Amino acid sequence: MKAEIHPALHPVVFVDSGAGVEFVSRSTLTSKSSRDIDGVSHYIINVDISSASHPFYTGKQRAISVAGRVDRFNKKYNIAK
């Protein structure tokens, strides 16, 4: 591999404010704000959705009733069965 072609990794804290969860990791992202964790300065990255708040990962997805939609469509347009 070629030397010095990879971006630098920095310690970061991903903050999901909607779920109130923080993930400590490393990333190529940086920000103007930082916080010390265990004596190491971490950049703070705010995220809107993470695995802690996304419906797919939390299991709180809405189940869509297809049969109910078909019945509403048929009723709306007076389609006889």
PyRosetta script that sets phi, psi and omega in degrees:
from pyrosetta import init, pose_from_sequence

init()
pose = pose_from_sequence("MKAEIHPALHPVVFVDSGAGVEFVSRSTLTSKSSRDIDGVSHYIINVDISSASHPFYTGKQRAISVAGRVDRFNKKYNIAK")
pose.set_psi(1, 150.3)
pose.set_omega(1, 177.9)
pose.set_phi(2, -74.6)
pose.set_psi(2, 142.0)
pose.set_omega(2, 179.7)
pose.set_phi(3, -79.8)
pose.set_psi(3, 147.0)
pose.set_omega(3, 173.1)
pose.set_phi(4, 59.0)
pose.set_psi(4, 34.5)
pose.set_omega(4, 174.2)
pose.set_phi(5, -107.3)
pose.set_psi(5, -9.2)
pose.set_omega(5, -177.9)
pose.set_phi(6, -90.6)
pose.set_psi(6, 143.8)
pose.set_omega(6, 178.9)
pose.set_phi(7, -68.8)
pose.set_psi(7, 155.4)
pose.set_omega(7, -179.9)
pose.set_phi(8, -76.2)
pose.set_psi(8, 138.9)
pose.set_omega(8, 176.1)
pose.set_phi(9, -95.7)
pose.set_psi(9, 139.6)
pose.set_omega(9, -178.8)
pose.set_phi(10, -125.2)
pose.set_psi(10, 148.9)
pose.set_omega(10, 173.1)
pose.set_phi(11, -71.1)
pose.set_psi(11, 131.8)
pose.set_omega(11, -178.4)
pose.set_phi(12, -136.2)
pose.set_psi(12, 160.0)
pose.set_omega(12, 171.9)
pose.set_phi(13, -121.1)
pose.set_psi(13, 115.9)
pose.set_omega(13, 175.3)
pose.set_phi(14, -88.1)
pose.set_psi(14, 122.6)
pose.set_omega(14, -176.2)
pose.set_phi(15, -112.4)
pose.set_psi(15, 116.1)
pose.set_omega(15, 174.3)
pose.set_phi(16, -97.7)
pose.set_psi(16, 98.7)
pose.set_omega(16, -174.9)
pose.set_phi(17, -69.7)
pose.set_psi(17, -26.8)
pose.set_omega(17, 179.3)
pose.set_phi(18, -67.0)
pose.set_psi(18, -37.5)
pose.set_omega(18, -179.5)
pose.set_phi(19, -99.3)
pose.set_psi(19, -11.7)
pose.set_omega(19, -178.6)
pose.set_phi(20, 69.8)
pose.set_psi(20, 35.0)
pose.set_omega(20, -176.2)
pose.set_phi(21, -120.3)
pose.set_psi(21, 145.8)
pose.set_omega(21, 177.3)
pose.set_phi(22, -124.4)
pose.set_psi(22, 138.6)
pose.set_omega(22, 177.4)
pose.set_phi(23, -119.4)
pose.set_psi(23, 124.5)
pose.set_omega(23, 177.4)
pose.set_phi(24, -95.1)
pose.set_psi(24, 127.4)
pose.set_omega(24, -176.4)
pose.set_phi(25, -155.4)
pose.set_psi(25, -166.2)
pose.set_omega(25, 172.4)
pose.set_phi(26, -123.9)
pose.set_psi(26, 147.6)
pose.set_omega(26, -177.6)
pose.set_phi(27, -157.8)
pose.set_psi(27, 165.1)
pose.set_omega(27, 173.6)
pose.set_phi(28, -84.0)
pose.set_psi(28, -10.2)
pose.set_omega(28, 179.0)
pose.set_phi(29, -74.2)
pose.set_psi(29, 150.1)
pose.set_omega(29, 173.4)
pose.set_phi(30, -136.6)
pose.set_psi(30, 168.5)
pose.set_omega(30, 176.2)
pose.set_phi(31, -148.4)
pose.set_psi(31, 174.2)
pose.set_omega(31, 180.0)
pose.set_phi(32, -80.3)
pose.set_psi(32, -23.0)
pose.set_omega(32, -179.1)
pose.set_phi(33, -100.3)
pose.set_psi(33, 148.0)
pose.set_omega(33, 179.9)
pose.set_phi(34, -146.0)
pose.set_psi(34, 165.7)
pose.set_omega(34, -179.3)
pose.set_phi(35, -147.8)
pose.set_psi(35, 142.6)
pose.set_omega(35, 178.3)
pose.set_phi(36, -85.6)
pose.set_psi(36, 128.8)
pose.set_omega(36, 174.4)
pose.set_phi(37, -128.3)
pose.set_psi(37, 118.4)
pose.set_omega(37, -178.5)
pose.set_phi(38, 53.9)
pose.set_psi(38, 38.5)
pose.set_omega(38, 177.4)
pose.set_phi(39, 81.0)
pose.set_psi(39, 3.6)
pose.set_omega(39, 179.7)
pose.set_phi(40, -114.4)
pose.set_psi(40, 131.7)
pose.set_omega(40, 178.8)
pose.set_phi(41, -78.1)
pose.set_psi(41, 120.9)
pose.set_omega(41, 179.6)
pose.set_phi(42, -112.6)
pose.set_psi(42, 136.1)
pose.set_omega(42, 172.1)
pose.set_phi(43, -71.9)
pose.set_psi(43, 144.4)
pose.set_omega(43, 179.5)
pose.set_phi(44, -100.8)
pose.set_psi(44, 119.7)
pose.set_omega(44, 178.9)
pose.set_phi(45, -115.8)
pose.set_psi(45, 116.4)
pose.set_omega(45, 177.7)
pose.set_phi(46, -85.9)
pose.set_psi(46, 131.8)
pose.set_omega(46, 178.5)
pose.set_phi(47, -122.9)
pose.set_psi(47, 149.1)
pose.set_omega(47, 179.4)
pose.set_phi(48, -81.4)
pose.set_psi(48, -40.8)
pose.set_omega(48, -176.8)
pose.set_phi(49, -133.8)
pose.set_psi(49, 135.2)
pose.set_omega(49, 174.9)
pose.set_phi(50, -134.2)
pose.set_psi(50, -176.1)
pose.set_omega(50, 179.1)
pose.set_phi(51, -66.1)
pose.set_psi(51, -18.8)
pose.set_omega(51, 179.1)
pose.set_phi(52, -80.2)
pose.set_psi(52, -19.3)
pose.set_omega(52, -176.7)
pose.set_phi(53, -122.5)
pose.set_psi(53, -8.6)
pose.set_omega(53, -178.7)
pose.set_phi(54, -76.0)
pose.set_psi(54, 132.5)
pose.set_omega(54, -177.3)
pose.set_phi(55, -57.6)
pose.set_psi(55, -31.8)
pose.set_omega(55, -179.4)
pose.set_phi(56, -64.8)
pose.set_psi(56, -41.3)
pose.set_omega(56, -177.4)
pose.set_phi(57, -82.9)
pose.set_psi(57, -27.7)
pose.set_omega(57, -178.5)
pose.set_phi(58, -85.7)
pose.set_psi(58, -15.0)
pose.set_omega(58, -179.4)
pose.set_phi(59, 79.2)
pose.set_psi(59, 15.4)
pose.set_omega(59, -178.6)
pose.set_phi(60, -106.0)
pose.set_psi(60, 36.7)
pose.set_omega(60, 178.3)
pose.set_phi(61, -72.9)
pose.set_psi(61, 150.4)
pose.set_omega(61, 174.8)
pose.set_phi(62, -81.8)
pose.set_psi(62, 131.7)
pose.set_omega(62, 175.5)
pose.set_phi(63, -86.4)
pose.set_psi(63, 124.2)
pose.set_omega(63, -178.5)
pose.set_phi(64, -95.8)
pose.set_psi(64, 123.1)
pose.set_omega(64, 180.0)
pose.set_phi(65, -84.6)
pose.set_psi(65, 106.9)
pose.set_omega(65, -179.6)
pose.set_phi(66, -69.5)
pose.set_psi(66, -37.9)
pose.set_omega(66, -179.6)
pose.set_phi(67, -62.3)
pose.set_psi(67, -39.2)
pose.set_omega(67, 178.6)
pose.set_phi(68, -64.9)
pose.set_psi(68, -36.5)
pose.set_omega(68, 178.5)
pose.set_phi(69, -68.5)
pose.set_psi(69, -40.9)
pose.set_omega(69, 179.5)
pose.set_phi(70, -64.5)
pose.set_psi(70, -43.2)
pose.set_omega(70, 178.8)
pose.set_phi(71, -63.1)
pose.set_psi(71, -41.0)
pose.set_omega(71, 177.6)
pose.set_phi(72, -64.2)
pose.set_psi(72, -40.8)
pose.set_omega(72, 178.5)
pose.set_phi(73, -62.5)
pose.set_psi(73, -47.5)
pose.set_omega(73, -179.8)
pose.set_phi(74, -62.2)
pose.set_psi(74, -40.5)
pose.set_omega(74, 179.5)
pose.set_phi(75, -67.4)
pose.set_psi(75, -40.4)
pose.set_omega(75, -177.5)
pose.set_phi(76, -64.2)
pose.set_psi(76, -39.8)
pose.set_omega(76, -176.4)
pose.set_phi(77, -104.1)
pose.set_psi(77, 15.5)
pose.set_omega(77, 177.0)
pose.set_phi(78, 50.3)
pose.set_psi(78, 49.3)
pose.set_omega(78, 178.4)
pose.set_phi(79, -94.3)
pose.set_psi(79, 122.0)
pose.set_omega(79, -179.9)
pose.set_phi(80, -80.7)
pose.set_psi(80, 146.9)
pose.set_omega(80, 178.7)
pose.set_phi(81, -87.1)
pose.dump_pdb("model.pdb")
